[in-house]
Amino acid sequence: MPEALNPWSSGQAIDTRRLFDDFGIEPIGPLLDLLPEVPAFMRRGIIVGHRDYRPIALAIRDRRPFHVLTGFMPSGHPHLGHLLVMREVVWHVEQGGQGMITIADREAHAVRGLSWEDCDRYGREYLTALFALGYRGEAYFQSHNNALKDLAFEAATRVNFSALQAIYGFATETTLAHAMSVITQVADILYPQVAGEPAPTIVPVGLDQDPHIRLTRDVANSLRFFLVEDRGDHVSVRAKNAPEGGVRAVAKALPGSKAYEGHVDVRGMPCELVSEVVRGVERELGGFGFHPPSATYHTFMPGLVGGKMSSSVPDSSFGFTEPAAAVRKKVMRAVTGGRITLEEQQRLGGEPDRCTLFELNRFHMCDDDVELAEIRRRCLAGETTCGACKQATAERVLAFLADFRERMDEVEHLAAEV
Ligand code: TRP
């Protein structure tokens, strides 16, 4: 499998063409018209693609229920690189989504070898940051959630080792705990529909998490009792793993339908409505009635020193509670798209598309599109120096962090209660 889509590899070389053509990820642009309000991360191409976002966009537009879930692996302090997904979750909650956050302590323990104590400590820092950004909703730690573990076991009945090998490149030396952390993530993604009602679920993640999304969509489908298909002139409902009497129960719930051996045909009823009725029957029969989860995929901000942003490269980002002086230093030392001499800079202009600070502004520090366009224009025109731009960016960052910290202090108790 390509490096770029392995959740545990480092580095990012995205070929969007391949994403769309080979992986079935779709561009988000065509769906933006459905949304009452388009957030910066969608306007600015920070989210490069999605899987099945349409049901989410429609739920937002029509004010129907949907879930929003994402997870954080507590393998270190939360930092700049986590801010985007946090904002995506908060935005979806503001748009009417029911929020659920998982702290992936099982994954951190299994894959990164972190102690449970560290997982707990870091996990609460992530939650504090989320609440400070305005998150309202539920949260849990994987290792403390028994219903989640039951769901993971159920999901595991649908996944074999050759699938894990094909999807993740697992080999004979892969630990069982690593495989268990994968199935736990599958359960995470389905969990909102078990803890609450079945409904479309949006999972905002980085591109590297797509294998988990694909696997979860397969598992969600495979756990269904019935398959509902639009056949043009009628809708067909087929029993897959339905218990005894399943077909009869569906036929009874759909007046005017015709029951056959193993399937039911319905005429004169829209497919969506049939789907909802069948989901209800499935739930009554003890099934899950899952909607396959949807996902948005964001690109990654480059590290401030160029290359990848990572907790293992301290200068590549800053933590949310780092001292202001240290943060300022990192911004002032960031790799920019400036020219070698001032004369060249004035003559040729800078290169914002190769500048980590322009990216920082584009991702997080400049909400106003007009202002961002002006920063870009002045840079391209050689009207500003990197020094001045760094100063201005540092001021924005420090103002943001000062406010953020104040809020974090106010909501720390919320994180402690999880
Ligand atoms: N694997 C994710 C990471 O490495 C964390 C995670 C666990 C997650 N469960 C999830 C992300 C569910 C999205 C949805 O960061």
Residues whose N, C-alpha, C, O or C-beta is under 5 A from the ligand:
A	BS01	LIG	L69 T70 G71 F72 M73 T102 A104 Q185 D188 I189
